[in-house]
Amino acid sequence: MQTPQPPTDAAMPATDALSADDFDALEAILDDLRSRSDETPQWEFCEGFMAALIVCRRPIAPSEYLPVLLDTFGGDGAQDVGGAQVPGGALQSHAAFSSPAQAAQFMTLWMRRWNAIAHSLDADIESLDDPRAFHPEVLDLRGAVAALPETEREAMASQNLPSFAQVWAVGFMYAVESWPQEWVAPRGEKEAHQWLDEALDAIVALSEDDTDPPTIAVFEEDGPPSVSEPRLQAFATAVWAVYDLRELWRSIGPRVEQLRTESPLGRNDACFCGSGKKFKKCHGA
């Protein structure tokens, strides 16, 4: 299993890739939303949530998933914001974006990242070292804290910091759990069931804590070790699982809604007209 390298702007087309400043802008918007709704997630969570939506069996519209993710939208109707349809009352909500300009900026950056991820998942790759491969935007908070001066590390010693890519995996699974009916393999498709279970199990494993001894500095070669070797392998397995889910649903196709029709009226049943006669003696004569 190939281990993915940290993402770089060169790994994606310049027109789609978000720069470090772009990701900072997204975090700043989320921070502002968090001042009005303390359940607003960090970008890493949003990134995992987005990846799940991209590989979901059914295309889910922004007007459906944004309220689930940000809990900031309300109202009727829809409007085009940053190239995506969002609920018309979004900007009037008490916990919404501070302005139409902020909403447009968020959705523009969101859709650019969405398109970049979709482009990477559509690439025919054999290794995660391929510059076209999907590289989730994840943080190594434990590594960042470990690199701080001793006095600052001690001040944060009591904090329960998430493991490498853990928040991303939690965001992915939050999307899965929000639309469980879209993550069920067709009845009788044994191979599809196994494929689906293995892929989701890989992502669930990444949502757990890294309890193995840290031996690797992910983003800085000379930094303090903060990630275990099994964790980095689990991360690679989870990234491949996203590719597998994309391929699985494409091979199966969208879910087909079953049309339910009423049972046909039998000749000995009471006639629908309410006469009290049997159908065969009344309108069925």
Secondary structure, 3 states (H helix, E strand, C coil): CCCCCCCCHHHCCCCCCCCHHHHHHHHHHHHHHHCCCCCCCCHHHHHHHHHHHHHCCCCCCHHHHHHHHHCCCCCCCEEEECCEEEECCHHHCCCCCCCHHHHHHHHHHHHHHHHHHHHHHHCCCCCCCCCCCCCCCCCCHHHHHHCCCHHHHHHCCCCCCCCCCHHHHHHHHHHHHHCHHHHCCCCCCHHHHHHHHHHHHHHHHHCCCCCCCCCECCCCCCCCCCECHHHHHHHHHHHHHHHHHHHHHHHHCCCCCCCCCCCCCCCCCECCCCCCCEHHHCCCC
